[in-house]
Amino acid sequence: MGILSSEAIILRTYPLRETDKLVVAYTRKYGKVRGVARGSRRIRSRFSGRLEPLSWVELVAFEGRNQELVSIDKVELLKGYGLAMQDYQAYLRSSYLLELLMETVPEHEANDSLFRLLLHVLPLLGDSHDSRLASVYFQIWHLKLAGLLPSLAACSRCGAALGRSTGAWRRLEVLGLFCQECRQGAGHRVLGEVLELADQVVKKSLPDLARGKIASKTVSALNAVAEEMAQTGFERKFDSLSLLRQESGNR
C-alpha cells in the first residue's frame, strides 16, 4: 500500500453508501484521482467543510494494490474557493471549469503547469466582475497546454498574418482562424481587438489583465471563441456550458 500526499483541488463529490463520499480531486503530484472519504457524510466528520468543489487542500491518501479508488485519510483546507462565488453566473462558470477538468484530463496524469494554472485563475473566478475573463484565460491556456490552441497570429490555412487591422474569421466545429482569402464560408468574424486580447492572454498574467481597461464586449466575444475552440479541440459538448449560455442569454 502506497501513501499519496499532495496539494489538490477538489473537483466533485458523490454520495457513497450511508456515510461515505466518493471524491474526485486533481492533485499536483498524481493528476486526477478518485477516492473514498469514509464517514465524510456524518455531521461531525473530520472532513467537514473540506471537500467542497474548488477547495484547495493538502490531501493524504492510501493506494491499495489493484484498486482504482484510493482511501482518503486526511484533508487540510488551504482555501475554499467554491464558497466565494459572488453571483450565479460566476458559479456557472466555475461549474464549466470543473466539467472541463472532469471530461478532458486523463486519470493519474500529473501536469504541474495545469495545476498552477488552476491556482492562478481560481482567485478571480468567483468575482462577479472578473469571472468571465478568468474563464477565458483558463480555456485558452488549457487548450495551449494540451497542444490544441491554433495560432492566434496567423491564418490556419495559408499562414498570413492576423492582427488588429485584419481581424479573422472562424467557423463552427473547425479549430482554427482564417484570413479573408481563406475563410471559405466561415461566417463568424473575429474582430481585431478580440485577437489582440487573445494575444495578451498568452503573454500576461490574469491579475495584470484584470487591472487593465478591457471592454466587456471584447471579453464576451473572446469567450465565445474560446468556448467553441474548447468544444472542437476536446471533441466534446459540455452540459454546464449550455446552461451558462442560457443564463447569459436571459440577461
VENKADA-V867354 format. One line per field, one symbol per residue. phi: phi as a letter, one per 40 degrees, with the letter a starting at -180 (. if undefined). psi: psi as a letter, one per 20 degrees, with the letter a starting at -180 (. if undefined). burial: 1 if it has 16 or more other C-alpha atoms within 10 Angstrom, else 0. A space follows every 50 residues. Layout:
phi=???
psi=???
burial=???
This chain:
phi=.bcbbacabccabbcbfcbbbcbbbbbccbgcbbabbcgccccbcccdgb bcdgccbbbbabbccfbcccbcbabbccaccccbccacccccccccdccd cccbbccfbcaccccccdcccdcbcccccbcccccddcccccccccgbcc ccbadcbbgccbaccbgabbbcgbcibbcccbcfgcbbcbcdcccccdcc dcbbccdccccccbccccccccccccccccccccfabbcccccccccccc b
psi=pqpppqqqppgqqqqoahirqpppqoqghjbpqprpnpjiiqgkqijpji kqqjporppprporpkphprophppppgpnhiijpirhhhghhhhggghg ghiipqqkoqnhghghgghhhhhihiphhjhghhgggggghggghikior piiqpigijqpqahhharqrqqjpnrqqrhhjhlipjopoqhhghggghh hihrqghgghirnpphhgggghggggghhghggilqppghhghghgghij .
burial=00011111111110010001111111111111111111111000011001 11111111111110000011111111100111011000111111111111 11001000011001101101111111100111111111111110000111 11111100001110001111100011111101100100111111111100 10000100100000000110111011111111100000011011000000 0
